[in-house]
Amino acid sequence: MDVLFVGVGEAFDEALPNTSLLVAAQGREGRRSLLLDCGFTAAHAFWRLAPDPAGLDGLIFSHFHGDHVLGAPALVLRLWEEGRTRPLAVAGPPGVAERFAAVVDVAYPSLRGRLAFSLEFIELHPLHPGQAAEVAGIRVSCAEPEHSPPCLALRLDEPGAALFYSGDGRPTPATEALARGCSLAVHEAYGLEPDIPGHGTVAGSIAFARRAGVPRLALVHLSRLARHRRRAEVDVALGQTVGLDAFLPEPGDTATL
């Protein structure tokens, strides 16, 4: 499984694209690629960084805030403009079809009626451990973090590797259980404060990874103030993670699981 950090920023970071991951994994019918979240500044980063943007097999939204979904209309329009005919999987929390249609229609009112490819919607629900859905043939499980609902943390599995992606939100026992056995956890860490309702923190994400037994941790979605003005404090915290490979990725960085 290969992970490309398309974006690592929060909603209002003028220097970094919104947090978004491109994951290439072995699915039921071969290797497939999924884009996890596509906020209003993520689509252009995806086109710039992805090795094959037109080869995208699906989108998964962790939740419906603008910095996670508002790049999708441009993405779909470009796929149409480039002549796509094969289906595109679109997955997310319950109501994803209606939310996706509303976002696309506001941006480009006639676009959905002109598409030469189908949109295959999959609603993702928090399931019991061991249960999963399939998105473009890739196994996807989810759990609820503490954030504005509906919001889902995601786990993607292929034989021999698993990725945890928190979306936004403070860890919960359910997300911790979901992350166990994963090779890499990508966790939202909005601030340096010990605790922020509804959001992860640097210290909280590190503690989460240790409890879940995850060997590698990537911190994303830091507030622009924490990342650009308090970077030395973040680096100190990461430098103290003995036994845990914790890092702060930049757009374009990759990880192989």
Secondary structure, DSSP 8 states (H G I E B T S, - for coil): -EEEEEE-B-TT-SSS-B-EEEEEEEETTEEEEEEE---TTHHHHHHHH-S-GGG--EEE-SB-SHHHHTTHHHHHHHHHHTT--S-EEEEESTTHHHHHHHHHHHH-TTHHHH-SS-EEEEE-----TT--EEETTEEEEEE--BSSSSB-EEEEEETTEEEEE--SSB--HHHHHHHTT-SEEEEE--BSSS-BTTB-BHHHHHHHHHHHT-SEEEEE-B-HHHHHHSHHHHHHHHHT-TTSEEE---TT-EEE-
